[in-house]
Amino acid sequence: MALLIPFFGMGASALLLGEPLQTWKLGAAALVMAGLAVNVFSTRLMASKPAG
């Protein structure tokens, strides 16, 4: 959850301060989320495979 701090910060600045969310910012947030998903799910898949 700590890795999501920039994502929530960007959302909070848009909601509370009225900062615009440009397309490139949303794309960057999607890339961050995709990277986190790959990290979490690849670790789980590697742990569930039997050794050898």
C-alpha positions in Angstrom: 0.0 0.0 0.0 2.9 2.4 0.6 3.7 2.3 -3.1 0.3 3.8 -3.9 1.0 7.0 -2.1 1.8 9.0 -5.3 -1.3 7.7 -6.9 -3.5 8.8 -4.0 -1.7 12.1 -3.8 -2.4 12.8 -7.4 -6.1 12.0 -6.9 -6.3 14.1 -3.7 -4.7 17.1 -5.4 -7.2 16.8 -8.2 -10.2 16.6 -5.8 -9.1 19.1 -3.2 -7.1 21.6 -5.1 -8.8 21.4 -8.5 -5.6 20.4 -10.3 -6.3 19.1 -13.8 -5.6 15.4 -14.6 -3.9 15.4 -18.0 -3.9 12.3 -20.1 -0.2 11.8 -19.6 -0.7 11.8 -15.8 -3.4 9.2 -16.1 -1.2 7.1 -18.4 1.6 7.3 -15.9 -0.7 6.2 -13.1 -1.8 3.3 -15.2 1.8 2.2 -15.8 2.5 2.4 -12.1 -0.5 0.3 -11.3 0.5 -2.2 -14.0 4.0 -2.5 -12.6 2.6 -3.1 -9.1 0.2 -5.7 -10.3 3.1 -7.6 -12.2 5.2 -7.4 -9.1 2.5 -8.8 -6.8 1.1 -11.5 -9.1 4.4 -12.7 -10.4 5.6 -13.3 -6.8 2.5 -15.2 -6.0 2.7 -17.3 -9.2 6.4 -18.2 -8.5 5.5 -19.2 -4.9 2.7 -21.5 -6.0 4.7 -23.4 -8.6 6.3 -26.6 -7.3 10.1 -26.7 -7.3 11.9 -28.5 -10.1 
